[in-house]
Amino acid sequence: MNIIFNSKGIIVFMFFILSFFILSSCDNKKMKIDKVLNYSNDKIKFTVNIEKVIFKKNDNRLKTFVYGKIIIDNISKTDSIYSLEDIFLILGDNEISSNAYIDSVGSVIIQDNNIKNDKQKEHKVYWVFNRRLNLHSIKNLKLLFID
């Protein structure tokens, strides 16, 4: 069997290949966001710069992954301790994200972090919501720290 590709055949073939890649990437939608969240108590100030939101199908459910950078400032006169496991995003009065995870290639065990007085630390992090959030919801996120 001889297959001959003419210009029309190549165009049709490329259309099908392009369509396949577009349809197969539909599960992971990305949205760039520029939002800053703040929280402080008498010891620590948290500033979160949300940079992007990705919608992924995980465990057969569409989830929202919120990515950003968290800056921790020790505003007390003594050393302080914080854990990323105690930092959440909250939507409305009752919907809470997962705790913050370190955004890295491999899995990172979250530990308590010591921060000296008048010092600052930064972490690239992400949170997960168990459903797809709309743009209005994302703009209304707040930061929650449970100490």
TORFI-632459 format. One record per residue (C-alpha): chain; x negated, y, z; residue number from 1; residue in one letter. Coordinates in steps of 0.02 Angstrom, whole numbers, padded with zeros to 5 digits. Layout:
% TORFI-632459
<zadren A; <X; Y; Z>; NUM; A>
...
//
This chain:
% TORFI-632459
<zadren A; <00000; 00000; 00000>; 1; M>
<zadren A; <-00071; 00165; -00056>; 2; N>
<zadren A; <-00029; 00322; 00043>; 3; I>
<zadren A; <-00050; 00482; -00053>; 4; I>
<zadren A; <-00046; 00648; 00041>; 5; F>
<zadren A; <00005; 00797; -00062>; 6; N>
<zadren A; <00025; 00972; 00007>; 7; S>
<zadren A; <00210; 00946; 00048>; 8; K>
<zadren A; <00171; 00783; 00140>; 9; G>
<zadren A; <00034; 00866; 00242>; 10; I>
<zadren A; <00150; 01009; 00292>; 11; I>
<zadren A; <00286; 00887; 00347>; 12; V>
<zadren A; <00157; 00782; 00442>; 13; F>
<zadren A; <00088; 00936; 00531>; 14; M>
<zadren A; <00265; 00992; 00575>; 15; F>
<zadren A; <00299; 00824; 00661>; 16; F>
<zadren A; <00133; 00829; 00755>; 17; I>
<zadren A; <00163; 01008; 00814>; 18; L>
<zadren A; <00341; 00965; 00866>; 19; S>
<zadren A; <00277; 00816; 00966>; 20; F>
<zadren A; <00153; 00923; 01064>; 21; F>
<zadren A; <00282; 01059; 01098>; 22; I>
<zadren A; <00412; 00934; 01161>; 23; L>
<zadren A; <00287; 00835; 01265>; 24; S>
<zadren A; <00230; 00993; 01356>; 25; S>
<zadren A; <00407; 01043; 01408>; 26; C>
<zadren A; <00389; 00968; 01582>; 27; D>
<zadren A; <00253; 01091; 01635>; 28; N>
<zadren A; <00309; 01270; 01611>; 29; K>
<zadren A; <00198; 01410; 01675>; 30; K>
<zadren A; <00242; 01587; 01725>; 31; M>
<zadren A; <00117; 01723; 01774>; 32; K>
<zadren A; <00170; 01819; 01929>; 33; I>
<zadren A; <00094; 01970; 02013>; 34; D>
<zadren A; <00164; 01976; 02190>; 35; K>
<zadren A; <00084; 02014; 02358>; 36; V>
<zadren A; <00149; 01945; 02522>; 37; L>
<zadren A; <00091; 02002; 02695>; 38; N>
<zadren A; <00105; 01936; 02872>; 39; Y>
<zadren A; <00014; 01988; 03029>; 40; S>
<zadren A; <00016; 01957; 03214>; 41; N>
<zadren A; <-00096; 02027; 03351>; 42; D>
<zadren A; <-00245; 01918; 03296>; 43; K>
<zadren A; <-00238; 01881; 03110>; 44; I>
<zadren A; <-00177; 01968; 02952>; 45; K>
<zadren A; <-00131; 01861; 02801>; 46; F>
<zadren A; <-00119; 01930; 02625>; 47; T>
<zadren A; <-00062; 01816; 02485>; 48; V>
<zadren A; <-00084; 01863; 02302>; 49; N>
<zadren A; <00035; 01752; 02203>; 50; I>
<zadren A; <-00039; 01730; 02030>; 51; E>
<zadren A; <00063; 01598; 01940>; 52; K>
<zadren A; <00207; 01478; 01956>; 53; V>
<zadren A; <00212; 01310; 01869>; 54; I>
<zadren A; <00365; 01200; 01851>; 55; F>
<zadren A; <00318; 01016; 01851>; 56; K>
<zadren A; <00414; 00856; 01845>; 57; K>
<zadren A; <00354; 00754; 01993>; 58; N>
<zadren A; <00439; 00597; 02061>; 59; D>
<zadren A; <00572; 00621; 01927>; 60; N>
<zadren A; <00619; 00792; 02000>; 61; R>
<zadren A; <00576; 00964; 01936>; 62; L>
<zadren A; <00472; 01054; 02068>; 63; K>
<zadren A; <00400; 01230; 02082>; 64; T>
<zadren A; <00215; 01249; 02118>; 65; F>
<zadren A; <00167; 01425; 02176>; 66; V>
<zadren A; <-00019; 01464; 02155>; 67; Y>
<zadren A; <-00118; 01607; 02228>; 68; G>
<zadren A; <-00257; 01669; 02338>; 69; K>
<zadren A; <-00240; 01694; 02525>; 70; I>
<zadren A; <-00349; 01820; 02617>; 71; I>
<zadren A; <-00364; 01801; 02805>; 72; I>
<zadren A; <-00427; 01948; 02909>; 73; D>
<zadren A; <-00466; 01929; 03093>; 74; N>
<zadren A; <-00402; 02092; 03168>; 75; I>
<zadren A; <-00434; 02045; 03348>; 76; S>
<zadren A; <-00588; 02077; 03454>; 77; K>
<zadren A; <-00621; 01891; 03478>; 78; T>
<zadren A; <-00640; 01740; 03366>; 79; D>
<zadren A; <-00476; 01663; 03305>; 80; S>
<zadren A; <-00419; 01496; 03236>; 81; I>
<zadren A; <-00294; 01467; 03095>; 82; Y>
<zadren A; <-00241; 01319; 02990>; 83; S>
<zadren A; <-00173; 01321; 02813>; 84; L>
<zadren A; <-00052; 01187; 02872>; 85; E>
<zadren A; <00037; 01325; 02970>; 86; D>
<zadren A; <00063; 01442; 02821>; 87; I>
<zadren A; <00224; 01424; 02719>; 88; F>
<zadren A; <00327; 01519; 02593>; 89; L>
<zadren A; <00508; 01549; 02639>; 90; I>
<zadren A; <00656; 01585; 02528>; 91; L>
<zadren A; <00809; 01662; 02610>; 92; G>
<zadren A; <00843; 01603; 02786>; 93; D>
<zadren A; <00822; 01417; 02770>; 94; N>
<zadren A; <00721; 01356; 02621>; 95; E>
<zadren A; <00540; 01325; 02665>; 96; I>
<zadren A; <00400; 01268; 02550>; 97; S>
<zadren A; <00270; 01138; 02589>; 98; S>
<zadren A; <00123; 01199; 02690>; 99; N>
<zadren A; <-00019; 01280; 02593>; 100; A>
<zadren A; <-00136; 01161; 02502>; 101; Y>
<zadren A; <-00312; 01200; 02443>; 102; I>
<zadren A; <-00312; 01221; 02253>; 103; D>
<zadren A; <-00455; 01109; 02198>; 104; S>
<zadren A; <-00495; 00968; 02078>; 105; V>
<zadren A; <-00502; 00841; 02219>; 106; G>
<zadren A; <-00401; 00814; 02375>; 107; S>
<zadren A; <-00455; 00922; 02522>; 108; V>
<zadren A; <-00419; 00881; 02704>; 109; I>
<zadren A; <-00353; 01037; 02788>; 110; I>
<zadren A; <-00436; 01076; 02953>; 111; Q>
<zadren A; <-00424; 01215; 03079>; 112; D>
<zadren A; <-00532; 01363; 03026>; 113; N>
<zadren A; <-00627; 01472; 03145>; 114; N>
<zadren A; <-00641; 01654; 03093>; 115; I>
<zadren A; <-00753; 01776; 03185>; 116; K>
<zadren A; <-00688; 01946; 03239>; 117; N>
<zadren A; <-00685; 02079; 03103>; 118; D>
<zadren A; <-00720; 01947; 02969>; 119; K>
<zadren A; <-00624; 01890; 02816>; 120; Q>
<zadren A; <-00598; 01722; 02728>; 121; K>
<zadren A; <-00518; 01679; 02561>; 122; E>
<zadren A; <-00441; 01519; 02495>; 123; H>
<zadren A; <-00364; 01473; 02327>; 124; K>
<zadren A; <-00202; 01386; 02377>; 125; V>
<zadren A; <-00033; 01325; 02317>; 126; Y>
<zadren A; <00136; 01282; 02391>; 127; W>
<zadren A; <00274; 01166; 02327>; 128; V>
<zadren A; <00463; 01187; 02325>; 129; F>
<zadren A; <00566; 01031; 02290>; 130; N>
<zadren A; <00669; 01115; 02155>; 131; R>
<zadren A; <00648; 01238; 02013>; 132; R>
<zadren A; <00654; 01417; 02075>; 133; L>
<zadren A; <00716; 01555; 01962>; 134; N>
<zadren A; <00625; 01721; 01939>; 135; L>
<zadren A; <00741; 01812; 02059>; 136; H>
<zadren A; <00702; 01683; 02195>; 137; S>
<zadren A; <00515; 01696; 02166>; 138; I>
<zadren A; <00521; 01885; 02184>; 139; K>
<zadren A; <00607; 01864; 02354>; 140; N>
<zadren A; <00481; 01745; 02432>; 141; L>
<zadren A; <00413; 01789; 02604>; 142; K>
<zadren A; <00263; 01726; 02702>; 143; L>
<zadren A; <00287; 01623; 02860>; 144; L>
<zadren A; <00151; 01581; 02986>; 145; F>
<zadren A; <00191; 01460; 03126>; 146; I>
<zadren A; <00064; 01481; 03266>; 147; D>
//
